[in-house]
Amino acid sequence: MIIPVRCFTCGKVLGSIFEEYKVRVYLNGEEPKKVLDELGVKRYCCRRTIISHPVVVK
């Protein structure tokens, strides 16, 4: 699937945030809540968009 460029609900740009989130959570094993807090993602709609996106290609 394609990386979500914007939040589907509020329209905040998420494309640049998703790459760092993917590296820190999937490769470094950090906790998703901590990573999203540090990246400044505060709205639950944006958090849902990032967390629920499946990583299909390795």
Secondary structure, 3 states (H helix, E strand, C coil): CCCCCECCCCCCECHHHHHHHHHHHHHCCCCHHHHHHHHCCCCHHHHHHHHCCCCCCC
